[in-house]
Amino acid sequence: MRAWRAYVDGGQRLMGVLNKDLQDAHNLTMAEYRILVMLSESPDGSLRMSELADGVLSSRSRLTHQIRRMESDGMVERSTCVDDGRGVLAVITDEGRRRLTEAAPTHVDSVRKHLVDLLTEQELAVLGDIFEKVDAAMERSDVKG
């Protein structure tokens, strides 16, 4: 029970602080940041909406609303998938890349300050092992967030 409660409380507080730091400094949410990171890491700066939803662990309808807001802020565009004409792509724009580039140092500093610098190398390794194991189990059982 102690471990579970510490995970829930600490995890929620950590995500809240990371989100607040991004919002205060860059008017960007963690959800937006994560989407921009995924799009920027794809070879052509685009991903199918279904793939993006799976990657950010969001429902497709929630992601559609999020992308619509980001589109109105000029960070992403939507386009039709040229492979089959049916799929919808989210594409990072120059503005999205600019915002991500500006926000990345803030996010890295915040993660360092509120997590990485608090733990030893061994604790970080264990934390990584634990959540890789949890994620793999969820993926095998096809549990979606």
N, C-alpha and C positions, 0 to 999 in steps of 0.2 A: 504494500500500500504506500509506503514511504516513497519508493522509487516512482511509482505511477503518479502520485500527486506532485512530486518534484518535477517530473517530466511535463505534466500538463501545465502547472503554474509557471515554471521557468520557460517553457516553450512559448506559451502565450505572451508572457512579458517580453521575451526576446523579440518575437515577431512584431509586437507592438512598438518597441523601441526602434527597431530597424525601419519600420514603416514611418514612424514619426520623424526620424532623422531624414529620410528621403523626402517626405512631404514638406518639412520645414525648409530644407535647403534647396529643393528642386521642384516642388509641387508635383511630385511623382509618387505613386503608391508602390508598394512591394509587388502587387499584382502586375502593374504596368511595367515595372522594372524587369520582372521575370519574363514577361512576354517579349520585351525588347531584347533581352539577352538571348532568348531562344531564336528569335528571328535573325539577330546579328550573327549568330553562330552557324546558321544554315548557309550552304555555299552560295546561293543566289539571293539571300536576304528574305526568302519567303518560305512559308509552310502552309500546308492545307489546314484549314480550320480544325478539322477532326484530329489531325496530328498535334496541332498546337494545344487543343483542349486536353488531350491525353498527357502531353508533356507538362502542362501547368496544373494538372490534376483538377480540372474544372469541368463543369457540365458544358455541353455545347451551347445551350441557351445563355448561360451566364457569360461564357466567353464571347458570344455574339454581341451582347450588350457592352461588354468591356471594350471590344474592338471598335464598336460604333463610337464610344466616347473618345477613344484614342484617335480614331479617324477624324473626328471633329476638331481635335487638338493638333492635327497634322503629323502625328507620329507614325501612323500606318495608313496603308491603303488596302482596299480589297479588290481582287480581280478574279476572273474566271481562270480555272486551271486549263492550260492549253493542251494537256495530255488527253483529257476526256471531255472537256467542255461542261462538265457537271459540277465538279468540285470548286470550292471557293478558297482562294489563297489570301492569307494576310501577308502583306509586304511592308517591310520597314522602309520608311522614307529617310531622306537626308536629315529632316528635322528630328526624327526618331533616333537616328544615329548620333546626332549632336547632343540630344538630351541624355542619351545613355552614356556617352563619353564624359559629359559633365558630371553625371550622378555617380559613376562607377567609383571614383576615389572616396566619396562620402560613404557609399555602401561598404566598401572594403574596410575603411577605417572603423565604421560602426561595428561590423562583424568582428574585427580584431578586438576592439575595446570591450565589447559585451560578451564575447565567447572565447575566441582563440587565445587571447592573452591571459585568460583566467585559468587555462588548462595546461597541463604538462603535455609533452609530445606523446607520452604513453596514453594519457587520457583522451587526447584527440584521436589517436589510432583506434582505441576501443570504441569511442563514439562513432567513428566512421564504420567500423566493423558492425556495430549494433544496427545502425540504420541501413546499411547495405543489406543486412540479413532481413530486417523488417520489410524493406522495399521489395526484395526478391520474393518473399513469401506472399506479399500482397499481389504482386504481378502474376505469380503462379496461380493464385486463386482467383485472379481477375477481379479483385476488389478495387473499386474506383472511389476516389475522394469526392 
